[in-house]
Amino acid sequence: MTMQETKASYCENNAVCDVLRYLGDASYAVLPKDVAHKLGELKKNFWGGVRWLVEKEIEWVEARVEGGDRLREEWQRGATRKSETSGSGI
């Protein structure tokens, strides 16, 4: 089942979805056809850019978490070495 099918089945008998869909359609229907299409393209490009930024932010966070794990392990190895060195009585 695709996302579109999921949305359709969820909204099939939902009056709120019907009203929102109608209002969305009407908001474009009141515009001249070429303006409506250009506005639609503008909004799709905007949200596509937002999606790209969100994906980059997610990648950045994942990389920072992995970097934090590596750094934590490095610190733990260093602390273990120090305790072994200081514990040997040298």
Secondary structure, 3 states (H helix, E strand, C coil): CCHHHHHHHHHCCCHHHHHHHHHHHHHHHCCCHHHHHHHHHHHHHHHHHHHHHHHHHHHHHHHHHHHHHHHHHHHHHHHHHHHHHHHCCC
